[in-house]
Amino acid sequence: MRILVVGGAGYIGSHMTKLLLDEGHEPMVVDNLSSGHRDAVPRHVFLNGDLRHRVLLDSVLSSRHFDGVMHFASCIQVGESMTDPGKYYWNNVANTLNLLDAMMMRGVTRLIFSSTAAIYGEPRYVPIDEEHPKAPLNPYGRSKWMVEQVLADYERAYGLRHVCLRYFNAAGAHPSGTLGERHRPETHLIPLVLRVASGNAPAVKIFGTDYDTPDGTCIRDYVHVTDLCRAHLLAMEYLMGDGASRAYNLGNGNGFSVKQVIDAASRVTAGTIAVSIAGRREGDPARLVADSALARRELGWQPQYPGIDTIVAHAWVWEQRASRLQPAYAAAR
Ligand code: UFG
């Protein structure tokens, strides 16, 4: 398959590009490097470009035939979306319209869209299935839910076939140790815990110990980045086989608390992780766990790395490599 990977130099997009190449497909990456990394994808498949620029999208999509598009390019920080919602609506919604219109003009009618568990808001029940009410708590979640609704309208009117993949907590790194998570700034639990383990940070803050969970800390469903990418490949193959548009949750169905993640990191790194107890972070639901039965049944998705220790172990290999190879980067963060 020849696939345009928008946002392909970011955390999940770069793993996707590698998977496509490893499986003999032909990805082409468009990324503006606002949060992605130039060295995360091979030079011959990379184009520096921004979704704001419709002319660029038109020229890319007319340069060759594409079987479909995978769209990873978005802003993802929940807290920032509260203080700067415009950035989220322009980047995640308006720029996506540019991409969709360019696709429609060129007759590219298959799209895999990176959505999120944040569209559900405070869970009314767990595990969360795809029918759970959508009540996002912040502009980030709302921007993703808006796009999902836009896609449904584009399908009805223009025949855009799409699969929305609602990620729970993307985590881990490529098993080869060559790719991993490099957000600026980093806000995610596992990389922050591992920075403490590698001596690059003094302690990890635990945001709240008074939640209604067995140990009082928030529970999340961590899903390995490689397993997420495998689901994208299956979803694109499904659309190539004329499957109807769908939305799927992607998670392992196992919840781990913040303390359990820190314990896993202690086991994997054979060290003690210093913690400090902080207040609750605004907008954090107590428990987010996916029901991904639909993706398993309809796509045949079977996570290969469901265990939290494996997810943390792969992230640990990456963390050690990143801080060894890029000391300036490690110091700056
Ligand atoms: N946490 C800490 N200390 C930290 C960082 C995180 O205790 O330093 C806690 C959080 O409060 C939360 C858990 O660890 O309970 C996981 O936090 P992350 O920031 O790693 O991930 P989130 O669950 O907040 O967010 C993820 C994605 C979002 C997506 C959301 C869907 O990163 O993009 O899941 O619910 F919107």
Residues whose N, C-alpha, C, O or C-beta is under 5 A from the ligand:
A	BS01	UFG	I76 T116 A117 A118 Y167 F168 N169 T187 H188 L189 L192 K205 I206 F207 C218 R220 V258 R281 D284
